[in-house]
Amino acid sequence: MAQGYVRAVDLPQVIPVFPLPGAILLPRGQLPLNIFEPRYLNMIDDAMAGDRIIGMVQPRAGPQGLSPIGCAGRITSFAETSDGRYLITLTGCARFRLAGELASQTPYRQIRADFAPFEADLTAPPVDDIGLDRDGLLDALRAYLETRGLDIDWDTAETAPPEALINSLSMALPFDPPEKQALLEAASLTDRSTVLTALLTIDAATDGEGDAPSMQ
């Protein structure tokens, strides 16, 4: 990878985390974020002065209030607006298991991250995944979008590398937080594609009840 992480031990073992419901980051995926809360502005300042690594994790009910698995990303784009906000892009490095939270003096939360179970995230998958049902995924996506009167660039969708297609859809589509977490925790790209196809099919079958997604 461009940032030089090839083994789990290459990544920092203590990282700041940004708990955000309904938002996941996946390896090699890109997540744009608009940062405006003072504690997270402070977090970005500290990250930019260090290794630029931030963990994305979804909040959940429970003692720690954080999901057990998240994904670390590196700040690969940074801009500051005239009103003091930060516009950043995180590029996913690897998923982690939350191994504990530190009693930190910083206004943002810091955790001990165990990357070992997801070391394979640091190696890009093959161009094609043998078990991937691309046609089934695209059919489900088409039905999902039609229920909302939306469209996408189908030439791009049909020719995009499998990982780029599956991960970008998993990150961008407005599924509920537990569904997002299931996509994040899928063991393989094929498993994630299967979960994604099921979610699209179920959602389309409900005639797209609820708010329409924002497609970017």
C-alpha positions, 0 to 999 in steps of 0.5 A: 500500500502507498503508506507502507503498511504490509503487516498488522504490526506496521500499524499503530496499536493505539489510535483515535476513533471517530464514532459515527452511526451509519458510516463505515470505512473499508480497506482501500475505500475512500470516505470523505468527512466534514469535521466541525466539532471542536474535539474532532478538529483537535483529533485531526490536528493530532493525527496530521502531526503524527501518522495520520491514522484514524479509526472509524467505528459505529456507536452501539448500545453497551458499556463501551458504546462502540462496535467491536470491529472498525476500520482504520484509515489514513488521512490522504486529503485535507483542506480547511474551510474559511469557517474553520471546518476540516474537509478530509478523506480517509483511505481505508487501511485495515479493519481492527478488533477493539481490544480496549479503550484508553483512559485518555486525557484528549477530548476524543476517544482512543482505543487499543486496536488489534489488527492481527485478525484482519492482516489480509486487508493489507493485501489487495484481493485478486482482480476477479473473485471467483465466487462473486455473482456480479450479475446477481448484485447488479440486478439487485442494485437495479431493482433497489434504485428503480424503487427510488427513481434513481440511476447510476453510471451503469457502464462504470458499475459493470466494468469496475473492479469487484472490490471497488464496486462492492466496497463503494456501494457498501459504504455509500448506500444508506443502510441501517447501522446494524446492516452497515456493520454486517457489511464491514464484518463480512469475512471476504469480498464474496461474503460482503457481496452476498450480504450486499445483494441480500440487503438490496433485494430485501430493501427493494421488496419493501418498495423503497419505504423510507428516505431516498438515498443520496448518491454521490 
